[in-house]
């Protein structure tokens, strides 16, 4: 018996062959969001960058022309350099404290069962429902000269202390505001982690601390990285907390931009400071991302 061959023949040169068409539906679906992003984010950034190159006349307040003097003034003046260093120091310290507090908090949250998990998740997210300005005023009342903290210090015989308008106060308030942004990414990474991995390490004789440090922590580095980048970026550009709790002497970059725009009316200088802050933030965050990502790949292959 002869096997029957499939009735297929090669297409003749004159026949039309089906062509791969480029999908246009994703472009149409993403176009509104892309246009909104360009209108609300990219366009203001572009206009701010253009404004930073304008000349400014203090006598008349006019702007125009092209100059690099604002950028040169920022990178050569010790006043601005000190403010940038203070901003990044406070932001890095707040980020480190959020990691130290947020990672164990997220780990405990991931090991909870309902309804306690939902209750504590609500407690973590509840501060986000309150305005940052309201929380900053709350800290100013708490740490003020007549506040409860100084009242407790006086009752203990320590005496009244000046707690406001210091870097420590700004760091504490930033940690309070930014902590949810660290807990949620780490908790999300822990939700993707198989609990059997930690149980396997414990069954082989590892202690709880060793299992967390050697097994769990390397696998949740992406969550720690995401939370750290969010906390650092928001802390470096924070305005309400440094402005209300730092006072006029403890300036950060965002308060300097505010002063240049609304007090000195030197909009090009304020724009230059804002652009430099954005560029420095991007450089620091991309460098940190590459370092942590490289460590993560080396640990997990």
C-alpha positions as MATLAB code, in Angstrom:
seq = 'XXXXXXXXXXXXXXXXXXXXXXXXXXXXXXXXXXXXXXXXXXXXXXXXXXXXXXXXXXXXXXXXXXXXXXXXXXXXXXXXXXXXXXXXXXXXXXXXXXXXXXXXXXXXXXXXXXXXXXXXXXXXXXXXXXXXXXXXXXXXXXXXXXXXXXXXXXXXXXXXXXXXXXXXXXXXXXXXXXXXXXXXXXXXXXXXXXXXXXXXXXXXXXXXXXXXXXXXXXXXXXXXXXXXXXXXXXXXXXXXXXXXXXXXXXXXXXXXXXXXXXXXXXXXXXXXXXXXXXXXXXXXXXXXXXXXXXXXXXXXX';
ca = [
       0.000    0.000    0.000;
       1.290    3.375   -0.919;
       1.129    6.128    1.665;
      -0.983    9.066    0.611;
       0.864   12.337    0.423;
      -0.691   15.553    1.693;
      -2.316   17.576   -1.013;
      -0.114   20.622   -0.705;
       1.644   22.445   -3.459;
       4.079   25.314   -3.311;
       2.595   28.698   -3.964;
       3.167   30.009   -7.426;
       5.129   33.227   -7.803;
       2.001   35.085   -8.858;
      -0.060   34.173   -5.832;
      -0.340   36.468   -2.790;
       1.396   35.200    0.338;
       0.213   36.167    3.829;
       2.363   38.903    5.367;
       3.019   39.576    9.010;
       1.221   42.691   10.055;
       2.537   44.947   12.776;
      -0.032   45.010   15.609;
      -1.508   48.484   15.884;
      -3.972   47.804   18.713;
      -1.341   48.189   21.492;
      -0.265   51.516   20.016;
      -3.796   52.874   19.970;
      -4.450   51.603   23.497;
      -1.279   53.124   24.962;
      -1.479   56.399   23.012;
      -3.778   58.237   25.506;
      -1.556   57.350   28.458;
       1.580   58.321   26.497;
       0.083   61.670   25.517;
      -1.016   62.342   29.094;
       2.470   61.462   30.370;
       4.082   63.757   27.799;
       1.713   66.614   28.623;
       1.943   66.386   32.413;
       5.535   65.196   32.954;
       7.822   65.607   29.964;
       6.585   69.018   28.858;
       7.043   70.707   32.297;
      10.492   69.124   32.615;
      11.475   70.379   29.180;
      10.221   73.896   29.928;
      12.022   73.899   33.292;
      15.253   72.858   31.597;
      14.854   75.665   29.027;
      14.153   78.183   31.781;
      17.332   77.203   33.631;
      19.463   78.518   30.734;
      17.860   81.987   30.749;
      19.642   85.052   32.030;
      18.166   86.928   34.971;
      18.427   90.643   35.760;
      17.981   91.407   39.443;
      17.255   95.079   38.772;
      14.316   94.498   36.456;
      13.461   90.840   37.081;
      13.568   90.113   33.371;
      14.672   86.803   31.917;
      16.038   86.054   28.477;
      19.108   85.087   26.533;
      21.297   82.060   27.084;
      23.694   81.499   29.955;
      25.290   78.761   32.023;
      25.982   80.996   35.017;
      23.240   79.439   37.138;
      24.705   75.952   36.790;
      28.217   77.282   37.429;
      26.979   79.097   40.536;
      25.407   75.927   41.931;
      28.390   73.618   41.329;
      31.013   76.126   42.529;
      29.281   77.803   45.480;
      29.888   76.094   48.840;
      26.448   77.221   50.015;
      24.649   75.140   47.392;
      27.093   72.236   47.672;
      26.471   72.026   51.416;
      22.710   72.000   50.839;
      23.000   69.197   48.275;
      25.228   67.151   50.585;
      22.815   67.679   53.484;
      19.880   66.645   51.306;
      21.506   63.417   50.152;
      22.823   62.650   53.652;
      19.367   63.005   55.199;
      17.776   61.026   52.357;
      20.309   58.201   52.638;
      19.902   58.025   56.421;
      16.100   57.962   56.141;
      16.352   55.229   53.499;
      18.676   53.109   55.658;
      16.379   53.412   58.675;
      13.373   52.492   56.527;
      15.228   49.359   55.358;
      16.128   48.383   58.917;
      12.551   48.858   60.144;
      10.575   48.033   57.017;
      12.120   44.687   56.053;
      11.448   42.958   59.413;
       8.010   44.568   59.490;
       7.221   43.204   56.030;
       8.537   39.768   57.041;
       6.301   39.670   60.123;
       3.367   40.867   58.026;
       3.911   38.095   55.470;
       3.853   35.444   58.199;
       0.583   36.676   59.693;
      -2.753   35.094   58.926;
      -6.113   36.737   58.414;
      -7.639   38.759   59.963;
      -4.469   40.066   61.642;
      -2.691   40.543   58.317;
      -5.471   42.770   56.997;
      -5.594   44.752   60.233;
      -1.860   45.419   60.345;
      -1.755   46.167   56.610;
      -4.433   48.784   57.210;
      -2.381   50.223   60.077;
       0.657   50.492   57.780;
      -1.269   52.139   54.948;
      -3.479   54.383   57.101;
      -0.887   57.210   57.409;
      -0.983   57.606   53.620;
      -4.573   58.824   53.968;
      -3.396   61.830   56.013;
      -1.737   64.810   54.361;
       2.025   65.158   54.765;
       1.501   68.727   55.992;
      -0.846   67.523   58.738;
       1.653   64.882   59.833;
       4.468   67.432   59.836;
       2.408   69.730   62.073;
       1.727   66.738   64.305;
       5.449   66.133   64.721;
       6.021   69.839   65.422;
       3.441   69.724   68.219;
       4.855   66.447   69.552;
       8.482   67.658   69.608;
       7.831   71.306   70.417;
       9.073   73.057   73.575;
       5.711   72.472   75.277;
       5.051   69.133   73.607;
       4.575   65.718   75.238;
       8.166   64.619   74.564;
       9.672   67.592   76.381;
       7.068   67.172   79.095;
       8.227   63.600   79.629;
      11.894   64.702   79.672;
      11.133   67.324   82.301;
       9.221   64.779   84.396;
      12.222   62.428   84.255;
      14.547   65.186   85.426;
      16.445   65.480   82.139;
      15.161   68.939   81.328;
      13.754   70.592   78.242;
      15.653   69.906   74.998;
      15.536   71.612   71.606;
      14.187   68.889   69.348;
      12.786   70.878   66.444;
      14.726   72.383   63.536;
      17.406   69.710   63.431;
      18.452   66.997   60.996;
      17.347   64.288   63.426;
      13.798   65.659   63.509;
      13.635   65.762   59.702;
      14.950   62.194   59.463;
      12.408   60.880   61.993;
       9.519   62.570   60.179;
      10.725   61.315   56.787;
      10.941   57.761   58.117;
       7.395   58.030   59.438;
       6.122   59.271   56.063;
       8.190   56.978   53.806;
       8.007   53.700   55.739;
       4.909   52.364   53.872;
       6.766   52.809   50.578;
       9.410   50.386   51.886;
       7.102   47.844   53.498;
       4.803   47.286   50.520;
       7.473   46.359   47.887;
       9.273   44.046   50.328;
       5.988   42.436   51.377;
       5.111   41.889   47.711;
       8.446   40.126   47.145;
       7.865   37.963   50.209;
       4.445   36.984   48.882;
       6.136   35.548   45.774;
       8.658   33.576   47.846;
       7.877   29.930   48.476;
       7.746   29.366   52.285;
       9.110   25.846   51.703;
      12.503   27.378   50.867;
      12.874   28.783   54.372;
      11.502   25.582   55.911;
      14.085   23.568   53.966;
      16.893   25.688   55.401;
      15.516   25.189   58.903;
      15.208   21.453   58.380;
      18.918   21.289   57.474;
      19.848   22.781   60.837;
      20.048   26.492   60.034;
      18.857   28.885   62.688;
      15.983   31.257   62.054;
      18.333   34.234   61.713;
      20.645   32.336   59.352;
      17.719   31.252   57.189;
      16.447   34.812   56.945;
      19.855   36.341   56.181;
      21.246   33.619   53.882;
      18.075   32.343   52.187;
      15.215   34.841   52.415;
      17.043   38.177   52.179;
      18.887   37.477   48.883;
      15.612   36.543   47.202;
      13.774   39.688   48.266;
      16.529   42.067   47.133;
      14.370   43.324   44.227;
      11.723   44.430   46.730;
      14.330   46.097   48.947;
      15.794   47.785   45.866;
      12.422   49.099   44.733;
      11.532   50.390   48.191;
      14.936   52.026   48.637;
      14.722   53.852   45.314;
      11.218   55.120   46.089;
      12.124   56.262   49.607;
      15.374   57.943   48.545;
      13.799   59.739   45.598;
      10.848   61.027   47.618;
      13.052   62.024   50.562;
      15.519   63.940   48.393;
      12.700   65.948   46.809;
      10.602   66.384   49.968;
       9.473   69.929   50.694;
       6.794   70.012   53.399;
       8.744   68.176   56.102;
      12.058   70.074   55.712;
      10.161   73.336   55.391;
       8.043   72.856   58.521;
      10.407   70.857   60.742;
      13.778   72.057   59.468;
      13.118   75.756   59.771;
      14.767   78.520   57.794;
      18.320   77.543   58.684;
      18.182   73.828   57.904;
      17.615   74.079   54.185;
      17.273   71.246   51.720;
      17.218   71.444   47.941;
      13.429   71.601   47.629;
      13.217   74.545   50.040;
      15.976   76.332   48.104;
      13.982   75.913   44.881;
      10.934   77.348   46.680;
      12.927   80.358   47.909;
      14.383   81.049   44.481;
      10.988   80.929   42.811;
       8.825   82.779   45.342;
      11.193   84.823   47.523;
      14.013   85.930   45.214;
      11.853   85.569   42.076;
      14.935   84.170   40.331;
      13.132   81.523   38.328;
      16.140   80.498   36.171;
      18.243   79.783   39.277;
      15.414   77.783   40.849;
      15.016   75.827   37.611;
      18.760   75.125   37.484;
      18.757   73.833   41.064;
      15.754   71.623   40.274;
      17.388   70.193   37.132;
      20.628   69.453   38.999;
      18.656   67.730   41.764;
      16.866   65.583   39.175;
      20.117   64.676   37.427;
      21.912   63.879   40.700;
      18.969   61.777   41.854;
      18.996   59.790   38.619;
      22.757   59.198   38.793;
      22.654   58.042   42.428;
      19.598   55.842   41.932;
      20.880   54.228   38.727;
      24.261   53.529   40.357;
      22.585   52.001   43.400;
      20.293   49.955   41.154;
      23.231   48.560   39.199;
      25.136   47.661   42.379;
      22.209   45.884   44.037;
      21.133   44.185   40.810;
      24.667   42.901   40.239;
      24.846   41.563   43.789;
      21.460   39.882   43.316;
      22.569   38.161   40.113;
      25.817   36.978   41.654;
      24.035   35.503   44.666;
      21.275   33.732   42.731;
      23.050   33.129   39.425;
];
